[in-house]
Amino acid sequence: MIYTLTPNPSLDYVVNVKNFTQGKVNRTASENLYAGGKGINISIVLNSLGYSSMALGFIAGTTGDAIEGLFGSYGCTSDFIRVSEGANRINVKIHSKKETEINGSGIEVNQNEVDKLYGKLDNLGDGDVLVLAGSVPKSLSSKFYENILKTFSGRNIKFVVDAEDKLLMNVLKYKPFLIKPNLPELEQIFKVKINSREEVAWYAKQLRDKGAQNVLVSLGGDGAVLITEDGRALYSPVPEGEVLNSVGAGDSMIAGFLAGFFNTGDIDHAFKLGIAAGSATAFSPWLATAEEINALL
C-alpha cells in the first residue's frame, strides 16, 4: 500500500488573469478551488493512474473540511488527523504572463496530534511505501521527517521524501528509496550555482553517497536527471508542449515514477513515466489525467 503524508495541506485558489498588474484591481478570467499539498497531489495522480493510496495529514476548520471533500471527489481515500484549533491555509496561484504564488504558513499542530499520526503510521509494515512530501507547519521542527524515518525504518518500508533543506538532508542517513529535489533546491543544499547537466548529476551523486538510494532531480523545462541505486546517471528531456501550469508538476513526476516502478520494477521505465506525468501536468490547467500522461509516454 502507498501512503502519502502532507503535513501542511492547503486549499488552492487558482485564478487565471490575462494581464496581472501589481498594485491594480485585476479581474479573473476563470477561477477554481483544489485540495492542495504535495502528498495530496501525488495521491490524486496515483489514483488517476490506477494506484490507490491512503492520504494522511493534518486538517482543521472550514478549509480543512473543503480539502477533505474536494480530495474525496477524485475517488481518493484519506485518513486525515483533525487538528483542534485554527484552519488550513489558503494558497493563491495566479496564472498570467508569469505565474505568481502566495502560500499561507499553515496550522498549529500539537504533540497530541503528532502522536495520533504516529498511531496511524504504526499500521505500516513490510512492503508499504510512505511518501513524505512538502513543508511542515511552523509548530513542527526540521527533524519531523527524520523522526518518522528513525521510528519506522526497521519495517522494510520504502520511504520517498520530497522536501527542502534540513527536512530532506536530515533523512538521508536512513537511506530513503527516493528523494526528489528540484534544481533550485539542489543549489540551495550545496550553496552553489549549477550551470550544466553534468554538474546536476555530480551533486545528485553526493546525495546518493549520503544515503539516498535513488535521486531524481527535476529541471523544469530542461527535463530531469536520475541517479540510480547502482550509480547510473540517466537524463531525459521533456516532450514538446505549451506550459500552462507548473504547480504540481514535480508531484506528478513522483506519482508517475512510483506507478512505473511498482508496475514493472524497472527503474528506467519509472523514470520515463515520471517525466511523462510531470510534463502532462505542466501542459494541463491542473493535475494531469492518465490519458494525458500515457499520450506523452
N, C-alpha and C positions, 0 to 999 in steps of 0.2 A: 504494500500500500504506500502511496505517496502522500505525505503530509506537507502542507506549506504553512509557514508561520509568518504572519505580518504583524509585528508588534505595534505598529503605528498606522492603522488603516485610515483612509480618508474618503470623503465624499468629493469626487472630482467634478467640478463645474467647468465644462468645456464649451467655449464660445468661439465662434468664427466672426471676425471683424475685418471688413475689406481693407480698410486703411487705418489701423490702430494708431492714434496720435496721443502721446503722453500729455497730460495737462488739459485735455479737451473732453467733451462729452462724446462718447463713442456708442454707436448703435450696433447691436449684433445682427448678423445675417442668419445665424442659427445658434442653437444652444442645446446642450444635453447634460444630463447627470449620470455619472457612473460610480459604481463601487471601485475605489482605487486603493493602491498599495501594491508593492512588488509581488508579494506572495499571492495576493488575490488575483492579480493579472495572470500569474503563472497558472493558477488553478483553472481560470476561465479558458485559457488557450489549451491546456491539457485536456480539459473536458471536450472542447471542440475537436481535438484530435483523437478522441475516443478513450482517453485515460481518466478514470475517476481519481479524485484526490479528496482529502479532508483538509479544509482550511481552518487554521487556528489563528487567534489574535485577540486583541482587547478592543471591545466596543463599549460606547456609553452614549446616553442621551438620544435625542431625536435623530441626530445624524447617524448614530450607531444603528438605530432601527432602520434607517434608509439604506445604509450599507448592507445590512443583513438581507433586507428584502430585494434589493437590486441584484446582489450576488446570487441569491437563490433563484431569481428569474432566469438565469442562464442554465438552470438544472444542476447547479453545483451544490456540494454538501459542505456545511460548516459546523464547527463546534466552538464558537467564539466564547470568550470569557467576558461576562458583563461587569464593567467597572462601575463602582458605586457613585462616583461623582463626575461632573463635567459632561462634555460631549466631544465626539470625534471631530477632528479638524476638517475644514473645507479647503481644498486646493483649487485654485483658479488657473485654468490653462487657456491662454489666449492664442488662437491661431490667426495669424495675419501674414504680412510680408515676412515677418520673423516671428518665431514662437516665443512667448513670454509665459513664465510660470510664477505663481505666487503661492507658496506652500506654507500651510499652517504648522505650528510647532507640535501640536498633539496633546493628548490627555495625560493626567497624572495617574500612575499605576503604583499601588502599594504592595508590600511584601505578601500580604494575604492573597492578593490577586495573582502574583507571580507563583505562589505555592499552588494555586488552582491550575495554572498552566502546567507546572511540573507533574501534577497528578494526572493530567491528560497525556503528557509525554511518556509517562510511566507505562502506558499501554503499548508503546512501540517496541518492536523486537526484531528478530532475525530477518533480514532481507528488506525491511522497510526503508523508505527514503524520507529524509526530513530536509526541507528547503527553508533556510533562514534568510529572509530577504528584506532589505531596506533598513531605514533608520529605526531607532528605538525612541520611545517617549523620553523626554528630558529627565524624568524622575528615575530612569534606569541607567546603569553605568555602562561604560565601554567594554566591560567584561561580561555583559549579558549573554552574548552568543558563546563566548569562551566557557562560561559556567555550564551552559547546556551541554556542550560537547564533552566537557570534563565529567559530567554526571552520567551521560548516556553512551559514551564512545565504546564501552566494552560490550555492546549488544549487537555487533555486526550490522549497525545502521549505516547507510550511505548518507553522508551529510553534504549538502550543497549550500554554499554561502555566497550571497551577493550583497555586499555591504562596503562601506567606505572605511578607510584609515584604520584606527585601532580595532574597530569591530571586526574587521577582516583579519588583520595581522595577528590578533590575539588567538585566533583559532587554528593557525597553521600547524602548530605543534601536535594537534590531534588528527592530522592527515585527512582533511575533508576530501571527499571523492571529486568534487568540482568547485572551483571558485571562478567568478566572472567579473573581474574589474573591467571598466572601460578605459579608454586612453587617458582622459584627464585624471582618473583615479590612480592609474599606474604611475603617472607623472607625479601625483601628489605623494604617493607612498615613498618613492625614491628621491623626491625633491629634485627632479631633473626635467629638462625639455627633451622629448623624444622626437627624433626627426626622420626615422625610417622604419620600415617593417622589420628589418634585421635587428634594430635596437629594441623594438617591441618584443620580439622573440627572446632576446637576451635577458631583458628584465623579467619577462614572464617565467623564464627558466629559473631565475633567482627565487621566485615564489614557489616554484616546484621544489627547488632544493631545500626550501624552508619547511616543506611538509605537504603541500597540496599535491594531490595525485594528478589532477588534470587542471590546466589553467586556460580558460577561454577569455580572450581579450577582444571586446567589440570595438571597432574602429569607425563606427558610423558609416558614412558613405564609402569608406575605403575598405570595407569588409571586416574580416576578423582573423585572428591568429589563435591557434590552439597548440599548446604544448601538452603532449600526451604523457601518460604514466611511464611509458617506455622511452621517453626522451625525444620523440619525434616532434618536429615543428611543422605544422600544417598551416597553409594560408588559403583563404578563399576571398575573391572579390564578391560584391553583391550584384544581383541581377539589375538590369536597367529598369527604371521606373520613376514616376513622379512622386517625390516625397511629400506626403500630406500631413504626417504626424510622426513625431519621434517618441512621444510618450508611450511607454510600454514595449518599445521595440526590443530592448535588452531583456525584458522579462519574457517576451515571446521567444527570444533566442534560447533561453534556458529551457522553456517548455518544449520547444522543438528538439533540443538536444536530448532531453530526458526521454521523450517519446521515441526518438530514433534509437537511442541506446537500449532501452528496455524492450523494444520490439525485436531488435536484431542482435544485440550485444556487440555491434560493430561501431567502434568509435568514429571511423571515417564517415559512415552513414549518419551518425548522430550529429556530427559537425555540419554536414550538408543540410540536414533537416533544420538544424538550429539557424543557419544562415537564411534558409527559405522562410522560416517563421518570423524571424526578426525583420526581414525585408518586407514580407507581406503586410505586417502591421505598419511599417513606415509608409507603405503605399496605400493604406486604408485610413478612413476617418478615425477609427479606434482600433481595438484589438482584432486581428485577422481571423477569419474562419478557416476551417480545414480545407475547404475548396480553394481559397486564395493561396494558402500555403502549398498545397500539392501542385497547384498550377505553376508555381515558381520552382518547386523541387525538380 
